[in-house]
């Protein structure tokens, strides 16, 4: 199974916010620069994570993005399920339906494989993802985010 870029960016955003100091909250632009992705993509991801209650955004002086308590404890499997949806790995019933769909063993096997994929992610939390050595590495990456003089 392959994750969409949206889900990948959402997981990396959650990981980045999990290592943020409360005194130095990043903005959506900061996260985009750190992850080296377009601001517009990051803004859409942040909006979705806010809607899910995983991220909080504060405006104005002293504002920025923070990971909520439920965001820290969120199951990675649950987050991926929510962002990827529960559709089949293959589209057997699409515009050109597969003639084997009524008696196909592959469809069920792929569904079980997809569930095994999610099940492997279920016990992991966002906090687990930033345990050493990942957390310290994320802090190093965020401190190397390009400045305005260096460009985006």
Secondary structure, 3 states (H helix, E strand, C coil): CCCCHHHHHHHHHHHHHHCCCCCCCCCHHHHHHHHCCCHHHHHHHHHHHHHCCCEEEECCCCCEEEECHHHHHCEHHHHHHHHHCCCCCCCCCCCCCCCCCCCCHHHHHHHHHHHHHHHHHHCCEHHHHCCCCHHHHHHHHHHCCCCCCCCC
